[in-house]
Each structure stands twice: as C-alpha cells, then as structure tokens.
Amino acid sequence: MNYTKYLNCIECQEAGLYCVKHRIEVERNLRKREIRKTLQIKDQQSDQYKHAIKGLLESYDIWKCTP
C-alpha cells in the first residue's frame, strides 16, 4: 500500500492520522486484505478459520459504528 499520498495530504496531517476520505479508503483496503486472508484458509472447520470469521464480524461492527 502506498502511504505517501496520506503523508502528503494536508487534511491527514491536520487530523494526525487519516482524514475522513482517506480513512474510509484505508479501512476498505484493510477489509479486502482481511477477507482475502480468511478465504485462503482451506479448512472451514478449523479454529483458525472460526477465529478469522469472528475477527471479520467484530471489525465490521467497529467500522460500521465509527463516523
């Protein structure tokens, strides 16, 4: 992921991390990465898969509730 556009964004600098527009973009990319990682787990009965799905569901709750 290319972070230079966030480092060069004046709004991100003022916010201290990511501006609203870029935060949404970064969260979307992180969700995609997390979903791809979960889909690579072959054994859907494994504890690893169950843990990954639980993490996805928890992260959706967090992302959905943050402004």
C-alpha positions in Angstrom: 0.0 0.0 0.0 1.3 3.4 -0.9 1.3 5.7 2.1 2.9 8.7 0.5 -0.4 10.2 -0.6 -1.5 10.2 3.1 1.7 11.7 4.3 1.3 14.5 1.7 -2.3 15.2 2.4 -2.8 18.4 4.4 -6.1 17.1 5.9 -4.4 13.9 7.1 -1.6 15.9 8.6 -4.0 18.1 10.5 -6.1 15.1 11.7 -2.9 13.4 13.0 -3.6 10.1 11.2 -6.1 10.0 8.3 -8.6 12.5 7.1 -12.2 11.2 6.7 -11.8 10.5 3.0 -8.6 8.6 3.4 -9.7 6.7 6.5 -12.6 5.2 4.5 -10.1 4.2 1.8 -7.6 2.7 4.2 -10.4 0.8 6.0 -11.8 -0.6 2.7 -8.3 -1.8 1.7 -7.8 -3.4 5.1 -11.2 -5.2 4.9 -10.3 -6.5 1.5 -7.0 -7.8 2.7 -8.6 -9.4 5.8 -11.3 -11.1 3.6 -8.7 -12.5 1.2 -6.6 -13.8 4.0 -9.7 -15.5 5.5 -10.7 -17.0 2.1 -7.2 -18.6 1.8 -7.9 -20.8 4.8 -8.9 -24.2 3.4 -10.3 -25.9 6.4 -13.5 -24.1 7.4 -13.9 -26.3 10.5 -10.5 -25.2 11.9 -10.1 -22.9 14.9 -8.1 -20.6 12.7 -11.0 -20.1 10.2 -13.5 -19.6 13.0 -11.2 -17.1 14.7 -10.8 -15.2 11.3 -14.5 -15.1 10.7 -15.1 -13.8 14.3 -12.5 -11.1 13.7 -14.1 -10.1 10.5 -17.5 -9.8 12.1 -16.1 -7.8 15.0 -14.2 -5.4 12.7 -17.4 -4.8 10.6 -19.1 -3.8 13.8 -16.3 -1.4 14.6 -16.1 0.1 11.1 -19.9 0.4 10.9 -20.1 2.4 14.1 -17.2 4.8 13.6 -18.1 8.1 12.0 
